[in-house]
Amino acid sequence: MKLRIKSTETTLLLFGIYQIVGAIIGFCVVAWLLLHTQTVNGTVLLIYLITIGLYNLSMKAGSALIRKDYKRGLMLSMLTQSLQVIAIACAGYRYDFFSGIKLAAGFNFTDGFLFKFDFGLTSTFYMAWKSENHYYIYINVFAIFLIYILMDIYEELYQSKPVEEATAELIIEPYEETPKDGE
């Protein structure tokens, strides 16, 4: 099933814009946080650099799709979306990365066993070591949906013909016996 907005080209253009807008929002959040951080030590600086790198990846993916460098743009977009599929926290370690829309569902084990939904229209990144003891795991359903669309477009543009079409194009000549000597 092809999930497209008018055409593949239009879908890729809109997806490129989505990637760039998510990255710009992420850069703005990072800039705001840097301006409001009292002290920046090595760990905080490392987290900010990782954050900037992830949003830069999203920006590169979007700009490649807009420039019609589809193969590179699709690969970078699938990588960016794959990094957004899971959000996890366990024993003081946390990882959340969302660039753009998040529609996450998962379990929060911090105050019991709670099933939760999380929806957001912003870019967020959270990575921590030895922080508060949160325990949760969320799956970003929207990122999985986008990966499905991106893989479908990639197969449409870059995979060879399906086996059914390739076999239908073969020319099969009927078998004819060669006449024997004397006939």
C-alpha positions in Angstrom: 0.0 0.0 0.0 1.5 3.3 -1.1 0.9 6.1 1.4 1.6 9.2 -0.5 0.5 12.9 -0.6 -0.3 13.3 -4.3 3.0 11.8 -5.6 6.2 10.4 -4.3 8.1 13.6 -5.1 5.6 15.7 -3.2 5.7 13.3 -0.2 9.5 13.5 -0.2 9.5 17.3 -0.4 7.1 17.6 2.5 9.1 15.1 4.5 12.2 17.1 3.9 10.5 20.3 5.1 9.3 18.3 8.2 12.9 17.2 8.9 14.2 20.7 8.6 11.5 22.3 10.7 12.1 19.7 13.5 15.8 20.4 13.4 15.3 24.1 13.6 13.0 23.8 16.6 15.6 21.5 18.2 18.4 24.0 17.6 16.3 26.8 19.1 15.6 24.6 22.2 19.4 23.9 22.5 20.2 27.6 22.2 17.6 28.5 24.8 19.0 25.8 27.2 22.6 27.0 26.7 21.6 30.6 27.5 19.9 29.4 30.7 22.5 27.0 31.9 24.5 28.4 34.8 27.6 26.2 34.5 28.7 24.0 31.6 31.0 21.2 32.6 32.4 18.4 30.4 29.4 16.1 30.7 26.9 18.9 29.9 28.9 20.0 27.0 29.1 16.4 25.6 25.3 16.1 25.9 24.8 19.4 24.1 27.2 18.3 21.3 25.4 15.0 20.9 22.1 16.9 20.7 23.4 19.3 18.1 24.8 16.4 16.1 21.4 14.6 16.1 19.5 17.7 15.0 22.2 18.4 12.4 21.6 14.8 11.1 17.9 15.7 10.8 18.8 18.9 9.0 21.1 17.1 6.5 18.4 14.5 5.8 15.8 17.2 5.1 18.0 19.3 2.9 19.1 16.2 0.9 15.4 15.4 0.2 14.7 19.0 -0.8 17.7 19.0 -3.2 16.3 15.8 -4.7 19.3 13.7 -3.5 16.7 11.1 -2.7 19.0 8.1 -2.0 21.1 9.9 0.6 18.1 11.8 2.0 16.1 8.6 2.5 19.0 6.8 4.2 19.6 9.7 6.6 15.9 10.1 7.2 15.5 6.4 8.1 18.5 6.7 10.4 17.1 9.8 12.1 13.7 8.2 12.5 15.2 5.0 13.8 17.0 7.0 16.6 13.5 8.3 17.6 11.8 5.0 17.9 12.6 4.2 21.5 12.8 6.3 24.7 14.1 4.6 27.7 15.1 5.3 31.3 16.5 2.8 33.8 18.6 3.2 37.0 19.5 6.9 36.4 20.2 6.6 32.7 17.8 8.2 30.2 17.6 8.6 26.5 14.8 10.5 24.7 15.1 12.0 21.2 12.3 13.4 19.2 12.6 15.7 16.2 9.2 16.9 15.1 6.1 14.9 16.0 6.0 12.2 18.7 3.2 9.8 19.3 4.6 7.5 21.9 3.0 4.7 23.9 4.7 2.7 26.6 5.1 1.8 30.2 6.2 3.9 33.1 7.5 1.8 36.0 8.6 4.7 38.2 5.4 4.9 40.3 3.9 1.5 39.5 3.1 -0.2 36.3 1.3 2.5 34.2 0.5 2.4 30.5 0.8 5.9 29.0 0.5 7.8 25.7 2.6 10.8 24.9 1.9 13.3 22.1 4.1 16.2 21.2 4.6 18.7 18.4 8.1 19.8 19.3 11.7 18.6 19.3 13.1 17.2 22.5 16.3 15.5 23.5 17.1 14.2 26.9 20.2 12.2 27.8 21.3 11.8 31.4 23.7 9.7 33.6 23.1 9.3 37.2 19.9 11.4 37.3 16.7 10.8 39.1 15.5 7.2 39.2 13.0 7.1 36.4 12.0 3.8 34.8 10.1 3.8 31.6 10.1 2.6 28.0 8.2 4.3 25.2 7.9 3.4 21.6 7.3 6.3 19.1 4.6 4.9 16.8 4.8 8.0 14.5 8.5 7.3 13.9 7.7 3.7 13.0 5.0 4.9 10.6 7.4 7.3 8.9 10.1 4.6 8.6 7.5 2.4 6.9 6.7 5.1 4.4 10.4 5.9 3.8 11.2 2.2 3.2 8.3 1.9 0.8 9.5 5.0 -1.2 13.1 3.6 -1.2 12.0 0.3 -2.6 9.9 2.1 -5.2 12.8 4.2 -6.4 15.8 2.0 -6.0 14.9 -1.7 -5.9 14.9 -3.8 -9.0 11.6 -5.0 -10.5 9.7 -7.5 -8.4 10.1 -11.2 -9.4 6.6 -11.5 -10.8 7.3 -8.7 -13.3 10.7 -10.0 -14.2 9.5 -13.5 -15.0 6.6 -12.2 -17.0 9.0 -10.4 -19.3 11.0 -13.6 -20.1 10.4 -14.8 -23.6 9.8 -18.5 -23.5 10.1 -20.2 -26.9 8.2 -23.5 -27.3 10.3 -26.6 -27.4 10.7 -28.0 -30.9 12.2 -31.3 -31.7 14.8 -31.3 -34.3 14.1 -33.6 -37.2 16.1 -36.8 -37.2 18.2 -37.9 -40.1 16.1 -39.6 -42.7 12.8 -37.9 -41.9 
